[in-house]
């Protein structure tokens, strides 16, 4: 486990963004190793409540006793895309004061070779955030069509050499299935131009990102969670989202911007029906990590926090 494993990114701005009430109800939709949850719980009073969600069984098992033994806290194994169902099961519909989504893969997931998220540690090519469901990366790569693979690498990885990499992967699997992270990283490195291999960033970085995002439906999960947040936040409730790459951040930015405006047919009109009024108000500008935080926690370098408040 890395030194970053329990360091919550942008913690101060998150707490400020959530504007925590002592008796409030909060949801940490991406528990990870509980850094943000611990700080939120510390800010709550005896009547406050925090629900945390994570689909990774390792995250559930690693939850600190100080959290799980607290009667104000509940940890649910599930997906952030199940946000509304989880809240409504607890009779808390439209009663949530704040929601946090800290997107992407966690440091412990990257550090554990057996999870297959990182090309820096050789291990089984899995990449599933929930290893008990879905299809592993290695299994998917045995059957994905080359054109589909190219498209996924291009869209989810923003990989300019997507065609060359997809062709190399399909060719390699005809000789032997790609079953380890090292094997996939080697194929990718061999497919890109020499100047890319010599660059500062590992040539497999975007390929691993793209496959992980696809395998875990991360963007679909995000879109579902954002839409459901509108249904469970009370008036004045805050939505805080930390994104680590442009694909996620664009979705969050577009969602918050769209819902902070009147419906298009009523924009600029003096009398807007209630159902067409903005559902959100943007709070401040996007927040990034300070130089000091990046120095202490390099994972924070690409983090961007956006905050919005639920209107009536």
Secondary structure by P-SEA (a helix, b strand, c coil): cccccccccaaaaaaaaacccccbbbbcccccccaaaaaaaaaccccbbbbbbbccaaaaaaccccccccccbbbbcccccaaaaaaaaacccccccbbbbbccccccccccccccccccccccccccccccccccaaaaaacccaaaaaaaaaacccccaaaaaaaaaaaaaaacccccaaaaaaaaaaaccccccccccccaaaaaaaaaaaaaaaaaaaaaaaaaaaacccccbbbbbbbccaaaaaaaaaaaaaaacccccccccccccccccccccccccbbbbcaaaaaaccccccbbbbbbbbcc
